[in-house]
């Protein structure tokens, strides 16, 4: 039941680890010099490996904990609702964040103006002040 929430938690933790590894490589190993092509492949493989290990570990830990806590190993609606809640909360938080930063939802007038002018080949755009 906790495979779906474990997926999102594992993904978030993996992004933090990936960011830390990339930052370490940038600051201490490669800097602003060109990075070898193999670094991208290694980081991607590391990302997938860490994600899968964390996700599988969370599924196994959830199964073992649930099995040990269950007196009656039947379908428990409280556990299903806890799993649904633990899955829905991160999704809702991500959607709210994306709405807040303007990635989804209606576009502002200045953004529409900028896209229109860029599409016509102009390098800059501007909206008149609203007084």
QUIDAQUI-V865937 format. One record per run of one state. SS is the DSSP state (hx for helix, st for strand, lp for the rest). FROM is the first residue (numbers start at 1). TO is the last residue. If there is no record, write none. Layout:
BEGIN
SS:FROM:TO
SS:FROM:TO
END
This chain:
BEGIN
lp:1:2
hx:3:30
lp:31:36
hx:37:69
lp:70:76
hx:77:101
lp:102:108
hx:109:119
lp:120:131
END
